[in-house]
Amino acid sequence: MSESTEPGAPDDGPPEEPYLAAAAADRWDVLRYEEEPEPVHRVVPAGAGSEVVTTYRRRARSRRRLVLALVPVAAVGLPAAGWLLGGTLGIAVGALLAAVTAAIIVRRHVAEDDDGMTDVPEVVDASADAATARAYGLENEATIADAEAYLDAKPDAEPDRSPEDALEAAQGR
């Protein structure tokens, strides 16, 4: 690990155990995030990629449910606001706006299947060695380098467990 003199820089302690275990086993999961202008690849310890994808899927579904909860609000709120502001004509305009709003929300969020969630990463290479992972042009290549450098400097710090066991222990914290 490199030493840093900047205030607020991360300390020089060991990387988290799952990263040490992954570096020791030379196994990483490569994730692809669909970002503009092109996809970004990141690594996590072998076995952790599916956990990351599951977490992102849960968050995306939760956001979708929240947006869909707005449909009844729009269906009732817009006509009511129209009635308060313009009487009978306001109700008609509010109902029309509610129908259009509901149609847009439903079209964008109900028709979207799990494969259409662009904010959910995809595991493109599971349990890849460091050289293969680096071939993807990783955004967080320093993760691998820091873990490898720490293990090179302190070979006795190599974890006694597999990346999967270390990941389970880290999640149990």
Secondary structure, 3 states (H helix, E strand, C coil): CCCCCCCCCCCCCCCCHHHHHHHHHCCEEEEEECCCCCCEEEEEECCCHHHHHHHHHHHHHHHHHHHHCHHHHHHHHHHHHHHHHHHHHHHHHHHHHHHHHHHHHHHHHCCCCHHHCCCCCEEEEEEECHHHHHCCCECCHHHHHHHHHHHHHCHHHCCCCCHHHHHHHHHCC
